[in-house]
């Protein structure tokens, strides 16, 4: 009987430890993801407040393993090296725990591609949102036809909803 009690306590303690995953962990996971998928990543310095900035989109279904928890992590870089070095563009990676305690959170890549209008933002000035609202705002500048190459002047702002079918601009 003593052994069964000790085993139950150990397992329940271990289960609660499984979900020690937060915004900083989501940002770290995306940093590792970019190291293997992007040939260049914008400034990784801590003094760049937008690089790897994280918003928690959804709370997990329970506190034991956090199944369903979801984060949005903003970063700039050249994903897939399509532009060669210097082809940085904005990205929002979705991190989700899609499996119960036996599955670690992962970066979702297929169904959560950034809408084209957001990929064309030349300079992002803000990425923000309230936790648990399943949406985020992204602001920045795009090029007008008569703008110089390094000076976009058209200010843009988008509200993006993240759902099961991906990301969608709603405002």
Secondary structure, 3 states (H helix, E strand, C coil): CHHHHHHHHHHHHHHHHHCCCCHHHHHHHHHHHHHHHEEEECCCCCCCCCCCEEEEEECCCCCCCCCCCEEEEEEEEEECCCCCCCCCEEEEEEEECCCCCCCCCEEECCCCCCCHHHHCCCEEEEEECCCCCCEEEEEEEECCCCCCCCCCCEEEEEEEEEECCEEEECC
